[in-house]
Amino acid sequence: FILKQELIQNADDAQATEVIFIHDERSYGTESLWSSNLGQYQGPALYAYNNAVFTDEDWERIQKAGRSGKINDPNKIGRFGIGFNSVYHIT
């Protein structure tokens, strides 16, 4: 639930007008994985989509977990840099 809220919040901050979640219950093959240990993660998945454009600034921020670049922007919900940690934890 927290993960879904974080992804909706990020979509809102990016000014997306559409957010879609898909629960895929399929499992996929493990023959071409880099490591056999990754096979356990080939099961069901949650796909998240929003229609905002991922910018170069977004790419820089996603690499700095726990350090928000939005802290001084009162128009952003996610200003503290900690919410996306839930996404890192799950993935």
C-alpha positions as CSV (number, residue, x, y, z in Angstrom):
1,F,0.0,0.0,0.0
2,I,2.8,2.5,0.9
3,L,4.6,1.6,-2.4
4,K,1.4,2.5,-4.4
5,Q,1.0,5.8,-2.5
6,E,4.6,6.7,-3.2
7,L,4.3,6.1,-6.9
8,I,1.1,8.1,-7.1
9,Q,2.8,10.9,-5.1
10,N,5.7,10.9,-7.5
11,A,3.4,10.9,-10.5
12,D,1.6,13.9,-9.0
13,D,4.9,15.7,-8.4
14,A,5.8,15.1,-12.0
15,Q,2.4,16.5,-13.1
16,A,1.2,13.3,-14.6
17,T,-2.5,13.1,-15.5
18,E,-2.7,9.4,-15.7
19,V,-1.4,6.6,-13.3
20,I,-2.0,2.9,-14.0
21,F,-1.1,-0.1,-12.0
22,I,-1.1,-3.7,-13.4
23,H,-0.8,-6.8,-11.3
24,D,0.8,-9.5,-13.5
25,E,0.4,-13.0,-12.0
26,R,2.5,-14.7,-14.7
27,S,5.9,-16.3,-14.0
28,Y,8.7,-16.2,-16.5
29,G,11.6,-18.5,-17.4
30,T,14.9,-18.5,-15.6
31,E,17.2,-19.8,-18.4
32,S,18.7,-16.4,-19.4
33,L,19.1,-14.7,-16.0
34,W,22.5,-13.4,-15.0
35,S,22.4,-15.5,-11.8
36,S,20.2,-18.5,-10.8
37,N,19.5,-16.7,-7.6
38,L,17.4,-14.2,-9.5
39,G,14.9,-16.9,-10.5
40,Q,12.9,-16.4,-7.3
41,Y,12.0,-12.9,-8.6
42,Q,10.5,-14.1,-11.9
43,G,7.0,-14.5,-10.4
44,P,4.1,-12.1,-10.1
45,A,4.9,-8.4,-10.6
46,L,3.4,-5.0,-10.1
47,Y,3.8,-2.7,-13.0
48,A,3.4,1.1,-12.5
49,Y,3.0,3.6,-15.3
50,N,2.4,7.4,-15.4
51,N,2.3,9.6,-18.4
52,A,4.8,12.2,-17.2
53,V,8.2,12.5,-18.9
54,F,11.2,11.2,-17.0
55,T,13.8,14.1,-17.1
56,D,17.5,14.2,-16.7
57,E,16.9,15.9,-13.4
58,D,14.7,13.0,-12.4
59,W,17.5,10.6,-13.3
60,E,19.9,12.5,-11.1
61,R,17.5,12.5,-8.1
62,I,16.6,8.8,-8.3
63,Q,20.3,8.0,-7.8
64,K,20.4,10.0,-4.5
65,A,18.1,8.0,-2.3
66,G,17.2,9.8,1.0
67,R,18.4,13.2,-0.3
68,S,15.5,15.1,-1.8
69,G,16.1,17.7,-4.5
70,K,12.5,18.9,-3.9
71,I,12.9,20.1,-0.3
72,N,12.4,23.8,-1.1
73,D,9.5,23.3,-3.5
74,P,6.2,23.8,-1.6
75,N,4.3,22.5,-4.6
76,K,5.8,19.0,-4.3
77,I,4.3,16.3,-2.0
78,G,7.5,14.3,-1.9
79,R,10.0,16.8,-0.5
80,F,11.9,14.7,2.0
81,G,13.7,12.1,-0.1
82,I,12.6,9.1,2.0
83,G,9.4,7.8,0.4
84,F,11.1,6.3,-2.6
85,N,13.1,4.0,-0.3
86,S,9.9,1.9,-0.2
87,V,10.3,1.3,-3.9
88,Y,14.0,0.4,-3.5
89,H,13.1,-2.0,-0.7
90,I,10.5,-3.9,-2.8
91,T,12.5,-3.9,-6.0
